[in-house]
Amino acid sequence: MPRPDPAARARAIVRADPAFRALVRRVGPPPGRRAAPVASRFARLTRSVTHQLLATKAAATIHARVVELCEGEVTPPAILAAGHRRLRAVGLSNAKATAMLDLAERALDGRLALARHGAMSDSDVTAEVVAVRGLGVWSAHMYLMQTLGRPDVWPTGDFGVRHGWSLLHGLDEMITERALGALGEPFAGVRSEVAWYCWRAVELEHAR
């Protein structure tokens, strides 16, 4: 296993696959990872609900309205107090409003044990997240990576990760989720960082 510092993780990725060498040299090591405070975890999951299947700008606009509806602090009681009708009124779809309410109920009754997630395995956290109505494996992977700071998540269902991998390896067609799954094995221990580099590859391609 590589040392936990970002530079060591970057070197481990290049050793496993030299196709990443030029990108690592260009963008440097990945950011350090650490779990977000328990108090912010619910708000981050609600943001994930808002952003599903929406362009970033549109999702940010709608989520800002959700935050305003909750008077600046997105908590389970605030979401439940807002209710389905008002969540719909700020731009959430029927499915997303329902998902956000289910998320709030589960966080309050303990079925979604946010305070214990830091000590739970990736698979156990995933099971709790995907049990929320409207949340799937992609949402669980983003939560593990971006909120809990887990270093070895391999989000093969993410379009950006598949796109970035395909760019870095000069593929004529975008790699499938199934094919990408097995290709992550050499990166065991640092797969979250590999995903991060795939996203950077897409950003650089769009900036051309």
C-alpha positions, 0 to 999 in steps of 0.5 A: 500500500502506498503512503497516505500522502497525496504525492505518494498516491500520485506516484503509485498511480503512474507506476500502475499505469504510465498513461497517467504520467503526463497528466500527473505532471501537469496537474500535480498530486490529488488533494488530501482527503479527510472526512467532513464533520458529521454536522455537514453530512446530511446537507452534502447528501441533499446536494447530491440529490439536487445535482442528479441528472442536472447540469451543474449551473442549473443544479446549483441554482435550484439547490441555493433555493433549497438552502434559502427555504431551509433558512440557510441550514439544511437539516433533517427537521428543516427539510421535513418542515419545508414539505413536499409542496414547497420543495417542488416549488423551488424547482425540485422534481417530484422524485427529488422532493420525495427523495429528500424527505425520505433522506431526512426521515432516515437521518432522524430515525437512525436508519441513515446513521450519519454519525457512525459512517466514519467507522463503517465499511464502504459497503455498509455505508453504501447499503444505507445510502442506496436504501434512501428512495431515489439514491443509487450507487453513484450517490453513495460513491460520491458521498464516500469519496467527497464527504467521508474522504475514502481513498479507494472508491471506484465510481465506474458508473460516473460518466466523467470517470469513464470519459476521462479514462477513455481520453487518457488511454486514447480509446475511440469509444468510451469505455463501458462501466463493466470493462472499467471495473476490472481495470481498477484492480491495479490501483487498489488503495488509490482508486478515488484518486484515479477517478479524480485524475479522470475528472481532471482529464475531462476538464482539460479537454473541455478547456482546449 
